[in-house]
Amino acid sequence: MFQILDIGNTHTRIANWDEGKFSSITVVDTAELTANGCDFLKYPAAAACVCPEIKKLLEPCGINFISALNQQSQVDFSLVDRNTLGADRVANAAALAEFYELPGAVIDCGTAITLELVDENRRFAGGAIAPGRALMRNGLALGTSQLPKSGLLENIPDAPGRNTIDAIGFGVGRGVVGVVRELALAAKEFLPLKTLILTGGDAGYFRQCLPDAIVPGVEFTLHGVRLAAGIK
């Protein structure tokens, strides 16, 4: 029995891996992950972590933190800077190469929007990083004097806003769609893609503009962490 963690900027997924399947998948706020030290760990654990401060607090717990430098999947990361590549992106590439036809791309839609490309030879071919919907919205509120923090819309807005809140909703909601569409287009121009994956907490929103993309279950990145950690 192992515990597999996908520690993101906002949320953390924790799952048990035993006899070839995941169970007891829970989601917690990353900010609260270390509230009781290592008490949440019951079995040997592997994790992808994008929060250096959380990783530092959890180092005494004996967790195997994956990276491009120590990963054990079949993906070759020699084409890129392995010292700075995020562990979540390593996991996404590992899961893509294990379960889907290559060349392929993963667009992970969370706090940040990331693109991971894996070519037909299982080489990580690069990608992109951009702000996600919530980060874009929060940036407007933090970086201006009058613009308020608005809510996130469930559906892509159809009409320009006629007040400030609706204008932010239209600008962020449609603007970030433009980002994701452009990343998908650029990926297809760079590689003859056979697979396009949308994952992350906001994947459902962007599926509206990329209906042909595959949206796997919540286990996708967890599988990648497991594979990168060499857990069968």
N, C-alpha and C positions, 0 to 999 in steps of 0.2 A: 504494500500500500504506500502510495506517495501522495503528497499534496502539491498541486500545481497552482502558481499564482501569476496573474497578469496584473501588475501594479501600474495603473495609469495615473495621469495627472489629477483626475477627478474621482474616478472609481477604481476599485480593485475587485477582480473576480478570483475566487478561491474554489478549487474543486479537488475532490479525491479521485485518484486514478488507481484502479484495481481490476485485475483480470481483464484487461483490454478495453475498459470503458470508464467514462467519467460518471461520478455521482456526487450528490450533495453540493451542487454549484450554488454559491452564495455571492452576493454583491455587497460590498461595504464602501463607505466613503474612505478614500485614501488618507485623508487627514486624520481619521480616527483609527487607522490600522494599528498603530503602535500604542494605543491607549493603555493596554494591559501588557505591554512588553511582548513576549513571544508566546503568550498563553493560547493564542489561536492555533498554534501549530501542534498537531497530534502525531504526525508522521514525517519521515524525511521529505524535504521540500525543494522544489526548483522554482525559480521565478524570473520573469522579465520585469525589470523596473526602470521607469523613466524619471524617477524622482531621487536625485542623489541624496537628499537629506533623509528620506525614508530608508533608502538602502543602507545608509550609514547607521541608522538606529537599529536596523534588523541584522546587521552583520554578526552580532553575538549569537544569533539564533541558528547558525550553521546552515543557512539556506544556500543552495547552489544557484548563484545569479548568473544567468546566461549572458553571453556577449558574442560579438563576431570573432573574438579572439579565442574563445574556449568552446564554441558550439560544436556539436557532434552530428549535425544533420548532414544530408548529402549535398547541400548547397555550397558552392564555391564563392567565397567573398573576397577573393584576391584582387578583383578589379577595382575595389573601392577602399576608402579609408576606414579600416576596421576599428581604429581607435576611437572614432567618434560616432559610429553607427549605432543608433538606438536599439536596445534589446527587443522592443516591441516589433521593430521592423525586421530584425533577425528572425523572430518567431513567425511573423507573417510570411516571410519568404520560405521558411522551412515547411510550413503547412501547405502553401501553394504548390511547392515542388513535390510534396509527398502525395497529394490527393487529386491534383488537377493536371490537365494537359498543358504542356509548355510549347512555345513561350506564353507567359502569363503575367498579369499585373494584379496587384492588390491596392485598392484605395481604401484606406482606413480613416473613417470619419468620426473623429472624437474631438477632444479639446483642440488638437491640431489635426489637419488633414495631411496624411502622408501617402505617397505613392511608392510601391516597391515593385521592381521589375526583375523577373527571372527569365533568362533566355533558354533556348532549347537544350543547351548543354549544362543546365542547372547552375549557371553562373548568375550571381546577383549583379545586375547590369546598371544599378543606380536608381534614382527616383527623385522625389520632391517632398518638400515640407511647406505647408501654408497654414494660416490660422483657420480654425473651424468656426462654425456659426456663433457659438457662445462667446468665443474669444474676440471675434470681430465686433459683436454687439457690445461687449464689455469695454473694448478699446475705444469705441466712440464715446461712451459715458465717462471713461477715465481721462481721455485726451481732450475733452472739450468742456466748456463752462456751462452750456445750456442744454445739451442733448441728454435726455434721461436714459436710464437702463430699461429697455423694453423687453417684453416676453418673446419667446421663440414660437414661431408659427408651426402648426402641424403640417400644413400643406404649402406648396410653393405659391406665393401670392400672384394674382392675375393682373391687378390694376395698380398703377402708381398711387402713393398715398396722398391724401388731401389734408392731412395734419401731420405733425412731427412724428408721433408714434407710428402711424401707418407708413410714413415715408421711410423710417428706419427699417420697419419690417420688410418693405418692398426692396430697399437697397441692400440690406444684408441677405434677405431670403433669396433674391434673384442674383445678387452679386456672387454669393458663395456657390450657387449653382453653376455660374459661369466658370468659376475656378475649377470645379470638379469636371465639368464637361471638357474644358480645355486640357486638363491633365489626362483624361481618358483619350482624347484625340491625339495628344502628343505621344502618349504611350503607343498607340496604334501606328503612328508614323515612324516610331523608333524601332519597334519590333512587330513582326506579323503575328499579333496576339491570337491565341486560340482560347484563352480564358481571361475574363475580367471579373474580379471579385470586389464586392463592396462589403466592408465589415465595420465594426465600431458602433457606438451608441446612436449615431445619426444616420446609419446606413439606410434605414427605411425612408427617410426624407429624400435622400438622393436617388433612391431607386425610382422615384417619380420621373427623373430626367434621364435615367439610364436603365430602361426597362429590360434590356437584354443582359444586364449584369447578373451574376450569381450572388445571392445573399445567403451565406452559410449560417449555421447555427452559432450559438454563443461559444461553442467548443472550439471554433476555428483557431484562434490565437493560442488558446490553452494547449491544443495539440502541437502547435509550433514550439511552445515553450518546452513541452515534453520531449519532442524530437531533438531540439537543440541541446537538451540536457542529457541525451542518450538514454532516455527511459523508454523501454519497449512496452 
